[in-house]
Amino acid sequence: MANDTVLERKSVRAGDRIFKEGAEGHNAYLVQSGEIEIIKMIDGNPVVLGTIGSGGIFGEMALIDDQPRMAMARAKVGGTVVIISRKMFAQKLAKADPFIRGLLNILVKNIRTYQ
């Protein structure tokens, strides 16, 4: 197996921050085990937008539209995440149907606009 196809894994403990709101996004993540909360500061208060469990992906929006992170990701429950690099994500996206790529861009733009 080539080095660029090896999946990097990261163990997280409850409370660990994976990325912060406003940060530049270099990776997306796949939850292998545990739970991750997506938290956005609204009027100075942290608001949980959702929880991602095993098999879920988060952090992909920054890789789709190259914009800063719109929320923070923090481990709610300890576990393991698989790190998906920008290069790997771009390779997978390049293989997708152009209609699907366009649809993803529209969806991400709409999510960012209405959050």
CNS distance restraints for C-alpha pairs under 8 A (distance, minus, plus):
assign (resid   1 and name CA) (resid   5 and name CA) 6.73 0.50 0.50
assign (resid   1 and name CA) (resid   6 and name CA) 7.25 0.50 0.50
assign (resid   2 and name CA) (resid   6 and name CA) 6.99 0.50 0.50
assign (resid   5 and name CA) (resid  88 and name CA) 7.94 0.50 0.50
assign (resid   7 and name CA) (resid  82 and name CA) 6.58 0.50 0.50
assign (resid   7 and name CA) (resid  83 and name CA) 6.74 0.50 0.50
assign (resid   7 and name CA) (resid  84 and name CA) 7.37 0.50 0.50
assign (resid   8 and name CA) (resid  82 and name CA) 5.84 0.50 0.50
assign (resid   8 and name CA) (resid  83 and name CA) 5.46 0.50 0.50
assign (resid   8 and name CA) (resid  84 and name CA) 7.75 0.50 0.50
assign (resid   9 and name CA) (resid  80 and name CA) 6.60 0.50 0.50
assign (resid   9 and name CA) (resid  81 and name CA) 5.66 0.50 0.50
assign (resid   9 and name CA) (resid  82 and name CA) 4.42 0.50 0.50
assign (resid   9 and name CA) (resid  83 and name CA) 5.90 0.50 0.50
assign (resid  10 and name CA) (resid  80 and name CA) 5.55 0.50 0.50
assign (resid  10 and name CA) (resid  81 and name CA) 5.36 0.50 0.50
assign (resid  10 and name CA) (resid  82 and name CA) 6.39 0.50 0.50
assign (resid  10 and name CA) (resid  83 and name CA) 7.24 0.50 0.50
assign (resid  11 and name CA) (resid  78 and name CA) 7.52 0.50 0.50
assign (resid  11 and name CA) (resid  79 and name CA) 5.75 0.50 0.50
assign (resid  11 and name CA) (resid  80 and name CA) 4.42 0.50 0.50
assign (resid  11 and name CA) (resid  81 and name CA) 6.51 0.50 0.50
assign (resid  12 and name CA) (resid  16 and name CA) 6.09 0.50 0.50
assign (resid  12 and name CA) (resid  75 and name CA) 6.54 0.50 0.50
assign (resid  12 and name CA) (resid  78 and name CA) 5.22 0.50 0.50
assign (resid  12 and name CA) (resid  79 and name CA) 5.37 0.50 0.50
assign (resid  12 and name CA) (resid  80 and name CA) 5.89 0.50 0.50
assign (resid  12 and name CA) (resid  81 and name CA) 7.49 0.50 0.50
assign (resid  13 and name CA) (resid  75 and name CA) 6.39 0.50 0.50
assign (resid  13 and name CA) (resid  77 and name CA) 6.57 0.50 0.50
assign (resid  13 and name CA) (resid  78 and name CA) 3.95 0.50 0.50
assign (resid  13 and name CA) (resid  79 and name CA) 6.49 0.50 0.50
assign (resid  14 and name CA) (resid  74 and name CA) 7.82 0.50 0.50
assign (resid  14 and name CA) (resid  75 and name CA) 4.96 0.50 0.50
assign (resid  14 and name CA) (resid  76 and name CA) 5.01 0.50 0.50
assign (resid  14 and name CA) (resid  77 and name CA) 4.57 0.50 0.50
assign (resid  14 and name CA) (resid  78 and name CA) 4.63 0.50 0.50
assign (resid  15 and name CA) (resid  74 and name CA) 6.03 0.50 0.50
assign (resid  15 and name CA) (resid  75 and name CA) 5.22 0.50 0.50
assign (resid  15 and name CA) (resid  76 and name CA) 6.01 0.50 0.50
assign (resid  15 and name CA) (resid  77 and name CA) 7.63 0.50 0.50
assign (resid  16 and name CA) (resid  74 and name CA) 5.56 0.50 0.50
assign (resid  16 and name CA) (resid  75 and name CA) 5.32 0.50 0.50
assign (resid  17 and name CA) (resid  72 and name CA) 7.46 0.50 0.50
assign (resid  17 and name CA) (resid  73 and name CA) 5.98 0.50 0.50
assign (resid  17 and name CA) (resid  74 and name CA) 4.26 0.50 0.50
assign (resid  17 and name CA) (resid  75 and name CA) 6.44 0.50 0.50
assign (resid  18 and name CA) (resid  72 and name CA) 7.58 0.50 0.50
assign (resid  18 and name CA) (resid  73 and name CA) 5.38 0.50 0.50
assign (resid  18 and name CA) (resid  74 and name CA) 5.56 0.50 0.50
assign (resid  18 and name CA) (resid  75 and name CA) 7.32 0.50 0.50
assign (resid  19 and name CA) (resid  23 and name CA) 7.04 0.50 0.50
assign (resid  19 and name CA) (resid  69 and name CA) 7.99 0.50 0.50
assign (resid  19 and name CA) (resid  72 and name CA) 5.61 0.50 0.50
assign (resid  19 and name CA) (resid  73 and name CA) 5.44 0.50 0.50
assign (resid  19 and name CA) (resid  74 and name CA) 7.33 0.50 0.50
assign (resid  20 and name CA) (resid  69 and name CA) 7.07 0.50 0.50
assign (resid  20 and name CA) (resid  71 and name CA) 6.60 0.50 0.50
assign (resid  20 and name CA) (resid  72 and name CA) 4.29 0.50 0.50
assign (resid  20 and name CA) (resid  73 and name CA) 6.55 0.50 0.50
assign (resid  21 and name CA) (resid  40 and name CA) 7.05 0.50 0.50
assign (resid  21 and name CA) (resid  68 and name CA) 7.56 0.50 0.50
assign (resid  21 and name CA) (resid  69 and name CA) 5.12 0.50 0.50
assign (resid  21 and name CA) (resid  70 and name CA) 5.41 0.50 0.50
assign (resid  21 and name CA) (resid  71 and name CA) 4.21 0.50 0.50
assign (resid  21 and name CA) (resid  72 and name CA) 4.49 0.50 0.50
assign (resid  21 and name CA) (resid  73 and name CA) 7.99 0.50 0.50
assign (resid  22 and name CA) (resid  68 and name CA) 4.98 0.50 0.50
assign (resid  22 and name CA) (resid  69 and name CA) 4.76 0.50 0.50
assign (resid  22 and name CA) (resid  70 and name CA) 5.99 0.50 0.50
assign (resid  22 and name CA) (resid  71 and name CA) 7.06 0.50 0.50
assign (resid  23 and name CA) (resid  68 and name CA) 5.33 0.50 0.50
assign (resid  23 and name CA) (resid  69 and name CA) 5.32 0.50 0.50
assign (resid  24 and name CA) (resid  62 and name CA) 7.41 0.50 0.50
assign (resid  24 and name CA) (resid  67 and name CA) 7.05 0.50 0.50
assign (resid  24 and name CA) (resid  68 and name CA) 4.72 0.50 0.50
assign (resid  24 and name CA) (resid  69 and name CA) 6.18 0.50 0.50
assign (resid  25 and name CA) (resid  59 and name CA) 7.35 0.50 0.50
assign (resid  25 and name CA) (resid  62 and name CA) 5.13 0.50 0.50
assign (resid  25 and name CA) (resid  63 and name CA) 6.45 0.50 0.50
assign (resid  25 and name CA) (resid  66 and name CA) 7.25 0.50 0.50
assign (resid  25 and name CA) (resid  67 and name CA) 7.45 0.50 0.50
assign (resid  25 and name CA) (resid  68 and name CA) 6.18 0.50 0.50
assign (resid  25 and name CA) (resid  69 and name CA) 6.17 0.50 0.50
assign (resid  26 and name CA) (resid  62 and name CA) 7.60 0.50 0.50
assign (resid  26 and name CA) (resid  63 and name CA) 6.90 0.50 0.50
assign (resid  26 and name CA) (resid  85 and name CA) 6.59 0.50 0.50
assign (resid  26 and name CA) (resid  86 and name CA) 5.71 0.50 0.50
assign (resid  27 and name CA) (resid  59 and name CA) 6.78 0.50 0.50
assign (resid  27 and name CA) (resid  60 and name CA) 7.36 0.50 0.50
assign (resid  27 and name CA) (resid  63 and name CA) 7.07 0.50 0.50
assign (resid  27 and name CA) (resid  83 and name CA) 6.40 0.50 0.50
assign (resid  27 and name CA) (resid  84 and name CA) 5.43 0.50 0.50
assign (resid  27 and name CA) (resid  85 and name CA) 4.69 0.50 0.50
assign (resid  27 and name CA) (resid  86 and name CA) 5.50 0.50 0.50
assign (resid  28 and name CA) (resid  57 and name CA) 7.15 0.50 0.50
assign (resid  28 and name CA) (resid  58 and name CA) 5.90 0.50 0.50
assign (resid  28 and name CA) (resid  59 and name CA) 4.40 0.50 0.50
assign (resid  28 and name CA) (resid  60 and name CA) 4.81 0.50 0.50
assign (resid  28 and name CA) (resid  63 and name CA) 7.20 0.50 0.50
assign (resid  28 and name CA) (resid  83 and name CA) 6.19 0.50 0.50
assign (resid  28 and name CA) (resid  84 and name CA) 4.97 0.50 0.50
assign (resid  28 and name CA) (resid  85 and name CA) 6.57 0.50 0.50
assign (resid  28 and name CA) (resid  86 and name CA) 7.45 0.50 0.50
assign (resid  28 and name CA) (resid  89 and name CA) 7.85 0.50 0.50
assign (resid  29 and name CA) (resid  57 and name CA) 5.52 0.50 0.50
assign (resid  29 and name CA) (resid  58 and name CA) 5.38 0.50 0.50
assign (resid  29 and name CA) (resid  59 and name CA) 6.11 0.50 0.50
assign (resid  29 and name CA) (resid  60 and name CA) 7.47 0.50 0.50
assign (resid  29 and name CA) (resid  81 and name CA) 6.12 0.50 0.50
assign (resid  29 and name CA) (resid  82 and name CA) 5.55 0.50 0.50
assign (resid  29 and name CA) (resid  83 and name CA) 4.85 0.50 0.50
assign (resid  29 and name CA) (resid  84 and name CA) 5.54 0.50 0.50
assign (resid  30 and name CA) (resid  54 and name CA) 7.86 0.50 0.50
assign (resid  30 and name CA) (resid  55 and name CA) 6.31 0.50 0.50
assign (resid  30 and name CA) (resid  56 and name CA) 5.73 0.50 0.50
assign (resid  30 and name CA) (resid  57 and name CA) 4.46 0.50 0.50
assign (resid  30 and name CA) (resid  58 and name CA) 6.64 0.50 0.50
assign (resid  30 and name CA) (resid  81 and name CA) 5.47 0.50 0.50
assign (resid  30 and name CA) (resid  82 and name CA) 4.98 0.50 0.50
assign (resid  30 and name CA) (resid  83 and name CA) 6.66 0.50 0.50
assign (resid  30 and name CA) (resid  84 and name CA) 7.33 0.50 0.50
assign (resid  31 and name CA) (resid  35 and name CA) 7.30 0.50 0.50
assign (resid  31 and name CA) (resid  36 and name CA) 7.72 0.50 0.50
assign (resid  31 and name CA) (resid  52 and name CA) 7.32 0.50 0.50
assign (resid  31 and name CA) (resid  53 and name CA) 6.25 0.50 0.50
assign (resid  31 and name CA) (resid  54 and name CA) 4.91 0.50 0.50
assign (resid  31 and name CA) (resid  55 and name CA) 5.36 0.50 0.50
assign (resid  31 and name CA) (resid  56 and name CA) 5.47 0.50 0.50
assign (resid  31 and name CA) (resid  57 and name CA) 6.32 0.50 0.50
assign (resid  31 and name CA) (resid  80 and name CA) 6.41 0.50 0.50
assign (resid  31 and name CA) (resid  81 and name CA) 4.54 0.50 0.50
assign (resid  31 and name CA) (resid  82 and name CA) 6.39 0.50 0.50
assign (resid  32 and name CA) (resid  54 and name CA) 5.20 0.50 0.50
assign (resid  32 and name CA) (resid  55 and name CA) 5.95 0.50 0.50
assign (resid  32 and name CA) (resid  79 and name CA) 7.30 0.50 0.50
assign (resid  32 and name CA) (resid  80 and name CA) 5.36 0.50 0.50
assign (resid  32 and name CA) (resid  81 and name CA) 5.24 0.50 0.50
assign (resid  32 and name CA) (resid  82 and name CA) 6.52 0.50 0.50
assign (resid  33 and name CA) (resid  53 and name CA) 7.13 0.50 0.50
assign (resid  33 and name CA) (resid  54 and name CA) 5.00 0.50 0.50
assign (resid  33 and name CA) (resid  55 and name CA) 7.82 0.50 0.50
assign (resid  33 and name CA) (resid  78 and name CA) 7.80 0.50 0.50
assign (resid  33 and name CA) (resid  79 and name CA) 4.77 0.50 0.50
assign (resid  33 and name CA) (resid  80 and name CA) 5.13 0.50 0.50
assign (resid  33 and name CA) (resid  81 and name CA) 6.89 0.50 0.50
assign (resid  34 and name CA) (resid  53 and name CA) 6.29 0.50 0.50
assign (resid  34 and name CA) (resid  54 and name CA) 6.34 0.50 0.50
assign (resid  34 and name CA) (resid  75 and name CA) 7.62 0.50 0.50
assign (resid  34 and name CA) (resid  76 and name CA) 7.61 0.50 0.50
assign (resid  34 and name CA) (resid  77 and name CA) 5.12 0.50 0.50
assign (resid  34 and name CA) (resid  78 and name CA) 5.22 0.50 0.50
assign (resid  34 and name CA) (resid  79 and name CA) 4.16 0.50 0.50
assign (resid  34 and name CA) (resid  80 and name CA) 6.54 0.50 0.50
assign (resid  35 and name CA) (resid  51 and name CA) 6.58 0.50 0.50
assign (resid  35 and name CA) (resid  52 and name CA) 5.62 0.50 0.50
assign (resid  35 and name CA) (resid  53 and name CA) 4.69 0.50 0.50
assign (resid  35 and name CA) (resid  54 and name CA) 6.91 0.50 0.50
assign (resid  35 and name CA) (resid  75 and name CA) 5.99 0.50 0.50
assign (resid  35 and name CA) (resid  76 and name CA) 5.37 0.50 0.50
assign (resid  35 and name CA) (resid  77 and name CA) 4.97 0.50 0.50
assign (resid  35 and name CA) (resid  78 and name CA) 6.95 0.50 0.50
assign (resid  35 and name CA) (resid  79 and name CA) 7.19 0.50 0.50
assign (resid  36 and name CA) (resid  51 and name CA) 5.54 0.50 0.50
assign (resid  36 and name CA) (resid  52 and name CA) 5.05 0.50 0.50
assign (resid  36 and name CA) (resid  53 and name CA) 6.57 0.50 0.50
assign (resid  36 and name CA) (resid  73 and name CA) 6.49 0.50 0.50
assign (resid  36 and name CA) (resid  74 and name CA) 5.57 0.50 0.50
assign (resid  36 and name CA) (resid  75 and name CA) 4.39 0.50 0.50
assign (resid  36 and name CA) (resid  76 and name CA) 5.22 0.50 0.50
assign (resid  36 and name CA) (resid  77 and name CA) 6.91 0.50 0.50
assign (resid  37 and name CA) (resid  48 and name CA) 6.56 0.50 0.50
assign (resid  37 and name CA) (resid  49 and name CA) 7.56 0.50 0.50
assign (resid  37 and name CA) (resid  50 and name CA) 5.92 0.50 0.50
assign (resid  37 and name CA) (resid  51 and name CA) 4.45 0.50 0.50
assign (resid  37 and name CA) (resid  52 and name CA) 6.33 0.50 0.50
assign (resid  37 and name CA) (resid  73 and name CA) 5.68 0.50 0.50
assign (resid  37 and name CA) (resid  74 and name CA) 5.29 0.50 0.50
assign (resid  37 and name CA) (resid  75 and name CA) 6.08 0.50 0.50
assign (resid  37 and name CA) (resid  76 and name CA) 5.79 0.50 0.50
assign (resid  38 and name CA) (resid  48 and name CA) 5.80 0.50 0.50
assign (resid  38 and name CA) (resid  49 and name CA) 5.53 0.50 0.50
assign (resid  38 and name CA) (resid  50 and name CA) 5.43 0.50 0.50
assign (resid  38 and name CA) (resid  51 and name CA) 6.18 0.50 0.50
assign (resid  38 and name CA) (resid  52 and name CA) 7.75 0.50 0.50
assign (resid  38 and name CA) (resid  71 and name CA) 6.29 0.50 0.50
assign (resid  38 and name CA) (resid  72 and name CA) 5.66 0.50 0.50
assign (resid  38 and name CA) (resid  73 and name CA) 4.68 0.50 0.50
assign (resid  38 and name CA) (resid  74 and name CA) 6.61 0.50 0.50
assign (resid  39 and name CA) (resid  46 and name CA) 6.12 0.50 0.50
assign (resid  39 and name CA) (resid  47 and name CA) 5.39 0.50 0.50
assign (resid  39 and name CA) (resid  48 and name CA) 4.41 0.50 0.50
assign (resid  39 and name CA) (resid  49 and name CA) 5.65 0.50 0.50
assign (resid  39 and name CA) (resid  50 and name CA) 7.46 0.50 0.50
assign (resid  39 and name CA) (resid  71 and name CA) 5.48 0.50 0.50
assign (resid  39 and name CA) (resid  72 and name CA) 5.03 0.50 0.50
assign (resid  39 and name CA) (resid  73 and name CA) 6.26 0.50 0.50
assign (resid  39 and name CA) (resid  74 and name CA) 7.59 0.50 0.50
assign (resid  40 and name CA) (resid  46 and name CA) 5.63 0.50 0.50
assign (resid  40 and name CA) (resid  47 and name CA) 5.30 0.50 0.50
assign (resid  40 and name CA) (resid  48 and name CA) 6.53 0.50 0.50
assign (resid  40 and name CA) (resid  49 and name CA) 6.84 0.50 0.50
assign (resid  40 and name CA) (resid  70 and name CA) 7.20 0.50 0.50
assign (resid  40 and name CA) (resid  71 and name CA) 4.59 0.50 0.50
assign (resid  40 and name CA) (resid  72 and name CA) 6.15 0.50 0.50
assign (resid  41 and name CA) (resid  45 and name CA) 5.21 0.50 0.50
assign (resid  41 and name CA) (resid  46 and name CA) 4.47 0.50 0.50
assign (resid  41 and name CA) (resid  47 and name CA) 6.05 0.50 0.50
assign (resid  41 and name CA) (resid  71 and name CA) 7.48 0.50 0.50
assign (resid  42 and name CA) (resid  46 and name CA) 6.30 0.50 0.50
assign (resid  42 and name CA) (resid  47 and name CA) 6.57 0.50 0.50
assign (resid  52 and name CA) (resid  56 and name CA) 5.60 0.50 0.50
assign (resid  52 and name CA) (resid  57 and name CA) 7.26 0.50 0.50
assign (resid  52 and name CA) (resid  58 and name CA) 7.40 0.50 0.50
assign (resid  59 and name CA) (resid  63 and name CA) 7.54 0.50 0.50
assign (resid  59 and name CA) (resid  69 and name CA) 7.54 0.50 0.50
assign (resid  60 and name CA) (resid  64 and name CA) 6.35 0.50 0.50
assign (resid  61 and name CA) (resid  65 and name CA) 6.29 0.50 0.50
assign (resid  61 and name CA) (resid  66 and name CA) 7.70 0.50 0.50
assign (resid  61 and name CA) (resid  67 and name CA) 7.81 0.50 0.50
assign (resid  61 and name CA) (resid  69 and name CA) 7.72 0.50 0.50
assign (resid  61 and name CA) (resid 108 and name CA) 6.26 0.50 0.50
assign (resid  62 and name CA) (resid  66 and name CA) 4.89 0.50 0.50
assign (resid  62 and name CA) (resid  67 and name CA) 5.16 0.50 0.50
assign (resid  62 and name CA) (resid  68 and name CA) 6.05 0.50 0.50
assign (resid  62 and name CA) (resid  69 and name CA) 5.93 0.50 0.50
assign (resid  63 and name CA) (resid  67 and name CA) 7.73 0.50 0.50
assign (resid  63 and name CA) (resid  86 and name CA) 6.29 0.50 0.50
assign (resid  63 and name CA) (resid  89 and name CA) 7.47 0.50 0.50
assign (resid  64 and name CA) (resid 104 and name CA) 7.60 0.50 0.50
assign (resid  64 and name CA) (resid 105 and name CA) 6.67 0.50 0.50
assign (resid  64 and name CA) (resid 108 and name CA) 7.60 0.50 0.50
assign (resid  65 and name CA) (resid 105 and name CA) 6.79 0.50 0.50
assign (resid  65 and name CA) (resid 108 and name CA) 7.34 0.50 0.50
assign (resid  65 and name CA) (resid 109 and name CA) 7.93 0.50 0.50
assign (resid  70 and name CA) (resid 112 and name CA) 7.36 0.50 0.50
assign (resid  84 and name CA) (resid  88 and name CA) 6.32 0.50 0.50
assign (resid  84 and name CA) (resid  89 and name CA) 6.43 0.50 0.50
assign (resid  85 and name CA) (resid  89 and name CA) 6.12 0.50 0.50
assign (resid  86 and name CA) (resid  90 and name CA) 6.01 0.50 0.50
assign (resid  87 and name CA) (resid  91 and name CA) 6.22 0.50 0.50
assign (resid  88 and name CA) (resid  92 and name CA) 6.32 0.50 0.50
assign (resid  89 and name CA) (resid  93 and name CA) 6.07 0.50 0.50
assign (resid  90 and name CA) (resid  94 and name CA) 5.92 0.50 0.50
assign (resid  91 and name CA) (resid  95 and name CA) 6.66 0.50 0.50
assign (resid  92 and name CA) (resid  96 and name CA) 6.83 0.50 0.50
assign (resid  93 and name CA) (resid 101 and name CA) 6.94 0.50 0.50
assign (resid  96 and name CA) (resid 100 and name CA) 6.50 0.50 0.50
assign (resid  96 and name CA) (resid 101 and name CA) 6.58 0.50 0.50
assign (resid  97 and name CA) (resid 101 and name CA) 6.48 0.50 0.50
assign (resid  98 and name CA) (resid 102 and name CA) 6.15 0.50 0.50
assign (resid  99 and name CA) (resid 103 and name CA) 6.10 0.50 0.50
assign (resid 100 and name CA) (resid 104 and name CA) 6.11 0.50 0.50
assign (resid 101 and name CA) (resid 105 and name CA) 6.40 0.50 0.50
assign (resid 102 and name CA) (resid 106 and name CA) 6.35 0.50 0.50
assign (resid 103 and name CA) (resid 107 and name CA) 6.15 0.50 0.50
assign (resid 104 and name CA) (resid 108 and name CA) 6.13 0.50 0.50
assign (resid 105 and name CA) (resid 109 and name CA) 6.13 0.50 0.50
assign (resid 106 and name CA) (resid 110 and name CA) 6.16 0.50 0.50
assign (resid 107 and name CA) (resid 111 and name CA) 6.17 0.50 0.50
assign (resid 108 and name CA) (resid 112 and name CA) 6.17 0.50 0.50
assign (resid 109 and name CA) (resid 113 and name CA) 6.06 0.50 0.50
assign (resid 110 and name CA) (resid 114 and name CA) 6.17 0.50 0.50
assign (resid 111 and name CA) (resid 115 and name CA) 6.10 0.50 0.50
